[in-house]
Structures are given as C-alpha cells and as structure tokens.
C-alpha cells in the first residue's frame, strides 16, 4: 500500500497479489518544450515505470495532455518528440496508459496507440475502484454548463467539416491558426466570470446518475476541489499538472491525493 509519504519499492514475494496501482492526472498542457511541467511529467513516468516490473500500473490522463493535438498532422509528432519518447519508455516498461479527450487534445487516433500503447477512452469512462465504488471520469468541460460560449465553440471545432478543413490546410497556415485559437481562448477564459466556468454541481450529480457512478473525477477548471453532491455522490476535480504536479492515486482500497514529491525527490522543477 502507499504510505502517507513516499512509495515503497514492491516486495517481489508479494507482488503477484498486489492490486493494480492506478494514477489519475489531468491538464498537463505540454507544448513540446522542456518546461518544468514536462520535466516533472517525465520524472513521474520514470518513477511509476519502476513499479510496473512487479505489478499492474495504470495511468489515466483525463484530458489536455498536450496543448494541442491533431493526429493527422505529422509535424506535431516532431514537436512532441521528447514527450512521446517518455510515454513510449513508460509503455515499454509495462505502464498501461489511458487517454481522455480534452478541450485541446480531442483528435487522438491510431498513432497514439502505436507510439505509446495508449487506450483512447474519448469523452468518458466508468471503472470500478478497489473498494467497489464506481468511478466515472471525464475531462470536465461539459460540466461547466454556464460557459455557453465555449460549448458553442466546442461543437464547431469538433465538427467533421472543421476537421477536414484543418487536414487540408498547409501546415504553415494550420500552425498560425492554432496559435491564434490558443491566444483567443486563453484571453477569453481570463475575461469570463468565475461562476461561468465553474462546474454545475446539479449537472454533475445528474451525470453520475446517468452513467452509474458514485464518484465523478475530472479536471478542466484548474481549480482542485472535492464536493459532496448528496445521496452518496461525490465530485473530485484534479489539480492542473501544469501548475501543480499532483493527482489522485488508487492502491487497493486506498483512493487519495498524491504529489510528485511522494514519488521522487523534487529539486528545482516545481511549478510551470
């Protein structure tokens, strides 16, 4: 089991009976450069890979792994080559990687599976925790029902006509378009009232009732929180990795927060 501080090396004599070790993170926003968030992620992957030698290790990345991803643009593969290599090494070590669509990386396909063994879970997935509670996971953007401007934008940017148009664009034009969209969405988010980009608690509970979950785990808002939704339902919003290298971990019946410092010794790479 994971102690309060630190993750102890597995005991080979008991490793075969250990439950899966599951990590849940979100909102890394990797941009292909050697930012602290990227270096922290690479250290994290190396740390959890060590445990895959003796037990099942699962990594759930619940949206916005990359600042932008469009699988039909091979130029992006070169931009993210160091991040892809780190993910590939983790996969080679035995880490099972699960990806969710975010509002910035919603166009995963066969490349992610071939390059680093990712299972793409799309817009949501239900799993069962070790204590038998059903856990529903999604990025969280659809839970912010007050952000009507973004929801309209989301429906447009994910439409097939826009995807085909982007695929047909020369890369130089597509790259400039990506840059403009990123600047516009960032500026727009800063100007929005906080309540418009907050999670609709009533809607979150309805989502759990609809999906058969008891706990809803998401990211997106960059505001970590844990809320009781009543009647045994619970909401957990993950901290944004781009600001705080942390998330949730499950080890058997224990489901709790973790920080990168619980796994490796941090020096000067905190923050983003």
N, C-alpha and C positions, 0 to 999 in steps of 0.2 A: 504494500500500500504506500501511497505518497504521504510522507510525514509532513508536519507543519512547515518545515523548511527543508528544502533540498529533496532531490530524487535519488534514492539509494540504488546502486547497481543491482540488477536482478540476481537472485541466487539460482545457479544452474540446476540445483537439486529440486527446486520447486517451480521452475519457470514454466513447465508444461501444464501446470494447473492454474497459472495466473490468468485473471480475466483480461480482456483487451484494455489497453491503455489508450484513451481517446482524448485528443486535444481539439479545442474549438477556438478559432480566431477569426477576425474579420477586419476589413478596412486597412489593408496594408498600403495600398496606393503606390506600388513600386513603379518607378519611372525609367528603370534601366540604368540608373547611375548608382554610384557607391555611397548612397545616403546612409545615415545611421540606421534608419528603419530597415534598409536592405541588409546591412551588415548584421543587424540583430536577427533578422529572419534567417540568414544563412547559418548563424551560430545556433539558432533554435533547431533548424533542420538537422544539423550535425549532432546535437545533443539527443534528440529523440531517436535518431537513427541507431544510436548505441543500444537502445532498448529493444529494437526490432530483431536483434540477434537472438533474443531469448523469449520474446513474447509478441503477440499481435499488437501493432501500434497503428492507430488510425488518426489521420489529420483531416479535420473538416475546416475548410476555408470558406466562410459564409459571405462571400461577395467582396468585390473590389480588391482582389489580389493585385491586379495591375491598374495603373492609372488609365490605361485604355487597352482594349484587346479586340482585334478583329482577325479571325483566324485565316481569312483568305488574303491577308496581306503579309507575304513572307518577309518583308522588310522589318516587320515588328519582331520577328524571331531573332534577328541580329541585335536589335535594340535591347532585348531582354535576355541576351545570351548567357550572362552570368547568373541571373535568377533561374533561368531554365536549367542550367547546368547543376545548380544547387538542388533544385527539385528532382532532377534526374538522379543525382547521387543518393538522395533520400529514398527514392523509389528502388534503386538498385540494392539499397541496404535492407529493404523489406517494409518500408513505411507505405501504408495504404492511404492514398491521397484522394480526397473528395472535394469537388469544386461546386460552388453555387454561383448563379448569375448575380452580378451586382448591377448598379446603375451605370458603371463604367466598363465592365467586362462581361458582356452578355452574349458574346458570339463565339463560345468555345465549340470545338468540334473534334475531329479525329486526331489532329496534331497533338493536342494536349494529352490524349490517351497514349499515342505512340511515343511522345517525347519523354513524359514522366509518369506514365501509368495512371493518369487521373481518371476517376469516375465522375462524370459530369452529372450532377443532380438537379441542375436547372434552377427553377424558381422555388423549390421547397422539397423537404423530405421528412418523413416520420421515422424515428428509430425508437428502440426501447432501451432505457438505461438499465444498469445492473440491478437497481432496486425495483425494477418492473414498471417504473413510471414512463409513459410515452412522451417523447420529446419531439416537438415539431420545430424545424429550422427553416428560416428563410432570411433573405438579406435585410428586409425591413422597410424598403422604400414604399411598398404598397400599403403599409400600416399607417403611413403619415397621410391620412385622408384629407387633411386641411391644406396640403401642398398641391392644390389643383393645377397650378401652372406646370409644375414638374410632371405630374401624372399625364397631362396632355402631351408634354414633350416626350415622355417615355413611350407612349403609344405610337408616336410618329417615328422616333429614332429606331424602334424595334420592328417597324413595318417592313415587309418584303420589298416594296418599291425603293425605300431608302437604302436597304442593304445592297440591292442590286446596283443602285446608283453609285454607292461608295465603292463597290467592287470594280466598276467600270472606270472610275476616276484614275488618272495618272497619279502615282504615289506623291509627287511634289504637291499637287493640289489637295490630295487627301490629307497629307500631313499638316498643311496650313489650315484646313477645315477642322481637323482635330484640335489644333491649338486654339482656334477661335472659340470652339464649343467649350473647351476646358475653361478658358478665361471668362466666358459669359456665364457658365453655370456656377463658377466659384464666386463671381461678383454678385450674381443673383441670390445665392444662398446667404451671403453676408448681409444683404438688404432685407431679407424676409423676416417677419416677426417670428420669435422663437416658437410661439404656440402653433404656427402654421407648419413647422417641420418637426413637431413633436408627435410621438406615437399616440394614436387614438386608442385609448385603453378599452373602450367598449368594443371597438372593431377587433382588437387583438383577442379579446375573450371569444368573440364570435368565430374568429379564425380557428382557435383551439377547439371549439365545439364542432366546427365543420370538419376539421382534419383528424379529430380523435386524439388530440394531445392533451397533456396536463401542464406541460411547461413549453413556453414559446421562447426560443433562443434566436436572437437576431443581432444585427449591427446597424449600420447606415447613419444613425443620428449623430455619432461621435460623442454621445453623452451616455456613459455607462450607468445602468440603473437596474434595480431589482424591485419588482412591484407585485403585490398580491392582488390578483384580479377577482378574488372572491370564489367561493364554491370549490376551493382546492386548485384553482388555476393560477399560474404564475408566469410573469414576464421577466426575462433576463436580457438586457441589452449589453453586448460585449463592448469593452473598451476599444477604441480605434488603435490598432497596432502602430499606425503612422505617428501617433503621439505617445502611446504607452505600450511597450512590448509585453502584452499580457492577454489572458483569455480565460477560458474555463477548461478544466480537466476532469475526466472521469476515470477512476481506478476502482473497479468493482462497484461497491455500493456508495463510494465517495464521489460526489459531484460538487466541485468547488472552484473558486478562482485560483489562478496561478499567475506568476510573473516570470519573466525570463530569468531573473535573478534567482529563482528557485531551482533552475536547471543548470545554469552556467554562471561563472563569475563575471560580472559586468565591470567594465573599466570606464571608458570614456564614450561609449556608444549609446547612452540613454537618450531618448527623445528622437526627434526627427529634424 
